[in-house]
Amino acid sequence: MQRTKVVDVLTGQDKGKEICVKGWVRTKRGNKNVAFIALNDGSSFHSVQLVADLAKFDEDTLRKVTTGACISATGLVVESQGSGQSVEMQMTSIEVLGEADAETYPLQKKGHSLEFLREIAHLRFRTNTFGAVFRIRHAMAFGIHKFFNDRGFFYIHSPIITGSDAEGAGAMFRVTTLDPVNPPKTETGTVDFKEDFFGGPTNLTVSGQLEAELAAMALGQVYTFGPTFRAENSNTSRHLAEFWMIEPEVAFNEIKENMDLAEDLLQYLVQYALDNCKDDLEFLNQQYDKELLDRLRFVVANKFERLNYGEAVEILKGSGVKFEFPVDWGTDLSSEHERWLVEKHFQKPVILTNYPKEIKAFYMKQNDDGKTVRAMDVLFPGIGEIIGGSQREENYDKLLNRMHEMHIPEEELYWYLDTRKFGTCPHAGFGLGFERLILFVTGMANIRDVIPFPRTPQNAAF
């Protein structure tokens, strides 16, 4: 008999029919006459209740039906006699596909801490919490592709291995086939990367932006969505060594259109979660963050506040708040500053623009004042910066001069400069950190809990 998913059983469409379900046992309870088994197959937050008349089943088989065991069951879908579900299944047969030893299976009880579950991340998918988080993560990924596809964007696969550092930060993972103990050397004693696989130094990418710009100069509007890597020794609840980024680039857009696109995207995705992840969000709202649903609805319902970096600095300086990190014009705002602006002062998402050029990347459009660039950061409650972007510098001479000022070798980025020599135009884009988006949408507090397999310093297990 063909398997029916739990999510379909719960609609009640099969009431009165005999069906087959397969999944993992969440709980088993009962008395000497009847057993009640909660079965979940991941297709829904909710489980389906299986009812077994013990007199009709082999005792040894039912003894193996423990929490965590995988089973296949057939039976009749009937109206539920209990509360909490509209239908249940009266079992006629059961097969244990995979046992789970009750003495050693670590998820026998409810209420495990998130810290404990990180230690058994290979099994945490089976909990209600992480089932909800990763179904929402899927929905957000699908929503991102739908948003851009419906607006005529083209999806570009930017390279994971690259010879350039888009951010100029230098915190990159080296990719090499050279012998780590005895690499080939040049006459001056340095490593001879000409002998390496790619004929030069290469790293894991920190961004797909520069490559996306190349595509936007021909296709008009594109986006990338892929893994990025930062070799920063940061063991915090906000940092990962491997994470995912969404990076649109749009020809002919300037900073205003860039802000409009970012706001539209974020409000669309939050609404998409509210529309398509109702059960999972209600669980997370009840279990972890009682204000989650209200916060999501508030973001959708309100326009984002827009102001210059300089205005934000003056507001922070005049706030009377003693911040851990002092703020003045020319300093990069920290998370505490960003969150205070969003959560305390404006009480809504904020888009900051026109940052000092000294604290921003070389490719950002320079303003006429000679001091600032057309950068933009979108700040969210509980998160701080969720999007960073800018209008890009399309003027060849200004871009080249800025590269010289920041000691970025032009020979390594000749291909990027070429786009300013041949048919240049105004263009803009941004990067949305996918895990930070999932943090906001789920209400989880630690970024390691919104990615299936977190990569952090001293940790790359399975």
N, C-alpha and C positions, 0 to 999 in steps of 0.2 A: 504494500500500500504506500502511496506517495506521502511524504511528510508534509504536514501543515505547520506553518510557523505560528508561534504563540501569539504574535501580534494580530494574526488573522483570526485565530480562535476567539480572542477576546472581543471581537466585533459582534459575535453571536450569529454570524452568517451561516455557521455550520450546525446550528441547534437542531437536534433530532437526527444527526448523521453520525456514522462511525468514522473516526479519523485516526491518524497516527501522528504522534508528536515525539520529538526527540530533544533532549536538552540536559541541563545539569540540575541536580536536586539542590534547592536552597534550604528547605526545611522539611522535616518529616515528623509528624505527631499523630496521636490517635489513642485508641484503647485496645482492649482485647478482641474487639469485633471489627474495627474499621481503622484504616490508616489514611491520613491526609498528607499528600505530597505536593509541595510547591515547586513547580518546574519552570525554569527559565532558559531560553535559548539565545538571549541577547538581542532579539528582534524588538523587544519592548522593555520599558522599565518594569512593567508588571509581570508577575508570574501567573501561570494557570494552575488551578487546584485540581489535582488528580485524586479521586476517591477510590480506595481499594477495599472490597469486602474480603477480609482476611481468610474467610473460609474457602474462598475460590482461588487462592494463590498459594504457591509453594513457600513454606516458611523460610527455607534456606535462601531463596531468591530475594525475598523481601528483607532479609537480614542484611543483604549487601546493598540495599537502597539506603545509603547514608548521605549526609550532607557532602556535596562535592562530587558524588558519583554521577556518571553519565548514563542515561537510560533511554530506551525506546519504549513507548507505551501506546496501545490502541484502546479505543473505548468510545462510548456514546457521549456526545455533547448534550448536556441538559441544563435547564435553568438551575442556578445555584440556590441551595437551601440556606446558605450562610450569608453573612454580610461581607462587603468588600469586593465582591465580584458578581457580574451578572450571570456568568455561565461557569460550569465546571465540567469535568469529564469523569464519567463512571468507567473505570478501567475494566477491560476484559482480558488483557494480556500485558505482560511487561518483560523486557529483556534488559539486563544490565550490560551496557556496552563497555563501561570502564569503572572499576571500583575506586573508591577513595577511602583509605584506611582511617577509621575514626580516631585512632590513637595519634596519628602523625599529621593528618591534614590540618594546616594551620588556620583555616578559616571556618572552624566548627562553630564559633560563637560570633555574635554581632558586636559592634562597638569597638572594633580595633582602631587604634590611633593611626593617623596618616603617616606618622613617623615609622610605625611598625610596618605598614603596608609598603612603604618605600623600600624596606629591607627585603620584601618578597614581591618586587615589582612584576615578576613573571607570573604571579598569581592574582595580582590586585584587580585585573580586568573583571574577575568574577564577583566583585562586590557591587552593591547597588551604587555606591559613590562613583566608582571608576567606569562602570557601565554607562552611567549618566554623562559623565565628563566626555567620554570618547564618542558617544553618539552625538553630543553637541559639537564636538570637534569636527566630526564628519559633516554635519549639517552646515557648519560655517565654511568649510572648504568648498562644499557644493555651492553654497550661496555666493561665495566669491567668484567662482567661475560663471555662475548664472548672471551676476551683476554685470560683469565685464562683457560677456558674450551678448547679452541683451542690448548693450550700448555700442556694439560694433568694434570692440577691442579685439586684438589678436594676441593669443597666448604664445609667448616666446620662451623656449628653454635656454636659459643662459648657462654658461659652463660652470661646473663645480671646481674644476682645476683651472687655475689662472696664473698668469705671470704678473698681474698688476694688483695694487692695493688701492681699492676704490676710496677708502676712507682715509688713507694716509696715516693710519694709527700704528701699523707695524705688527699688531698682535695677530699673527697668522700662523696656521699650521703648514709646515714645510711638507711637500710631496716630493719624494726622491727615490731612486733605485740605487743610489750610490752606497758603497760599503760604509756603514756608520763609524767603523773603527779605523779603516785605512782608505779614506776617499782619495781620488786622484787630486794632485795638487798642481797649481800653476808654478811658473818660475819664481814668483814672489812668495810662494808658500800658502796662498789662499786656495780654497776648494775650487777645483776646475769643473764648473757646472756644464761646460761644453761636453763633458763625458756623460752627463746625466741623460735620462730617457728623452726629455724634451729639449735638450741642448741648452738649457738655461735654468735659473732658479724658478720654481713653481710652488704654488701654495693652494690650499683650499680657499674658496672664495669667501669674502666678507659681504659681498653684495653683487646683485646682477644688474645694478643700475647702469653702469657705463655701456654694457652690451645692449641693454634695452634702449638706450639713447640711439645707438646705431640703427636699430630696427625702426624706431619711431621716425627717423629721418627719411624713411621710405614708405612705411605702412601707416603712418599718421598717428595711430594710438595703439599701444601694446601694453602688455603686463607680463611680469614674471611671477612665478610662485614656486619657490624651491628652497632647499636647505642652504643655510649659510653658517659660517664657522668663525669663532673668535677665540684665540688662545690667550684669554685673560684669566688670571688665577683668582677668580672671584667666586667664593663659596657663599653666595647670598640667595635669598628667596626670589630674586629678580633676574638672575643671570644663568645662562646655559652656555656651554661651549659649542653646541650644535642646536640650531633653531631654524625656524622657517620664516621667510619674508615674502610679502606681496609688494611688488614694485611696479606701478604703472608709470609710463612715460607718454606724454602727449605733445605732439608737434602743434605749434601755434598757441598753446596755452601759456598764459602768464600767471603771476602769483595769485590773482583773484580767482581765476578758473581752477587753479590747483587747490585752493582752499575749498571751493565749492564741491569739487570732486571728492575730496577727503571727507567732508561732512556728509555728502550724499551716501558714500560707501558705508561709513560707520552706522548711520541711521538705518540704512537698508539692512545691514547684517544683524543689528540688534532686533529689528522688527522681524527678520526672517527667523531668528531664534525663538522669539515669542510666539510666532505662528506655527512653527514646526517642531518645537522641543518642549511642549507644554508639560508633560508628565515629569520629564527629567528636571526641568527648571523648578517646578513646584517642590520636588524632593530636595533639591539643593537649597532652595529658599527656606524650607522647614528645618533642614538638618544643619546647615552651615552659616547661612546669612539671611536673617529675617527681613532685610531691606533689599534683597537682590531684585525681586520683580519690580518693586517700586522704582528702583534706580534705573533699571532697563527701560521702563516705560517713560521715565522722566527724560532720558537722553533722546528718545524718539520724538518726544512732544515739544522739545525746546530747541531754538536756534542756538548755535554755539556763539559764545562771546569772542570777538576779534579785537586784538589790540597790539600795539607795537611793544617790542621788548623793553624799550626805554620807559614806556608807561608802566609796564609791569614792575620794573625795578623800583620806580618811585612809589608805587603802591606798597610794595614789600617793605621798603625803607620806612614808610610812614605808618606801618601797621602797628607798631608798638610791640610786636612779637620778637622775642629773643630766639632767633634761629640758631641751630647748631653751627651752620656755615654762614658767615656774613655775606651780604649781597651788596654789590655796587655795580655801576655800569662797567661792562667789560668782563664780568665774571659769568661763568656758565651756571645757569640755574640748576640747583640740585632737586631731588625728588621732593624734599620737604617744602621748598619754595613753590614748586609746581602744584603740589597737592593743596597747599594753603590757598593759592589763587582759585583753584577749582572748587574745593570743598567748603572753604570758609568765606572767601570774599565774594566771588561771583555766583557760587552754588550752581554751576552748570559747566559743561565742557568749554574749554578755552583754546583758541588758536592764537599763538604768538608769532609775530613776524618781525622782519628787519632786525636781525641779530648783528652784533659786532662781527666784522669779517675775521678778526683774529681767532675767534673760537669756533669757526665753521670751516667746512671743506673747501678745497680750491676751486671746485666747479660751480659754485653758487654765483648767481648774477649779482654784480656789484652795483650798488646804488650810486647816484650822482654825488652824494655827500662824501664819498671816499672812505667812509668809516663802517658802513653797514652793507649787508647783503640781503637779498630777497629770500631768506630762509623762512621756514614755517615749522612750528611744532604744534601738534594737537595734544592737549592735556586732558586726561580723564580722571574722574574720582577714583580713589583707591589704587590708581596705577601710576599717575604722573604722565610722562610722555608715552603716547601709544603710536603716534605717527611722527616721522621727521621727514621733511622734504624741502624743496626750493624750486624757484625758477632757475634754470641753468644758464650759465654765462655762454652766450652764443657768439660773442665778439672774439675773434682769434687772438688779437694782440693782447687784450685784457686777460684772457685765459692763460696765454703763454707767460705773461708777466707774473701772474699769480702763482703759476707753477714754479717759476724761478724763485719767487719770494719764499715758497714753502719747500724748496730744494727737492722738487719732484722731477726726475730725469725726463726730458721731453722725448728722448729716443725710445723710452719704454712705452710711451702713450702717443706715438706718432699717429696711430690709427684713430685715436680719439680726437686729436687736433685736426685731422683731415676732415672731419664732419663740419668743422668751422671754416674750412677753406673752400669746400665744395657744396654750395647750396645751403648755407646755414639759415636758421630761422629761430625765432623765439620758441622755447619749449620748456616744459616743467614736469615734475614728477615727485613721488614720495615713496617712502618705505613704511609699510605697516607690519609690525612684529606680530606674527600669527599667535604665538603663545601669550603675548600680552593681551591680545583680543580675547582669547579663550579665558584668561584669568578674569577679565572684566565680566564676560558673559556668564561664567559659572559661579563667580563669587569665591573661588578658591583663593587661598592666601599665598601659596608657594608655587612657583613656576614649574617645579619638578612634578607637580601633580596634574599638569595639563598636557604633558607630552608622554607618549607611551614609554619611551626608553630614554630617560634623561642622561645626557652626557655632561659631566661636571668634573672639576679637578679631582684626580685620583679615582675616577669612577667611569668605567666604560664597560660594565658587566653586561653580558648577553646582548 
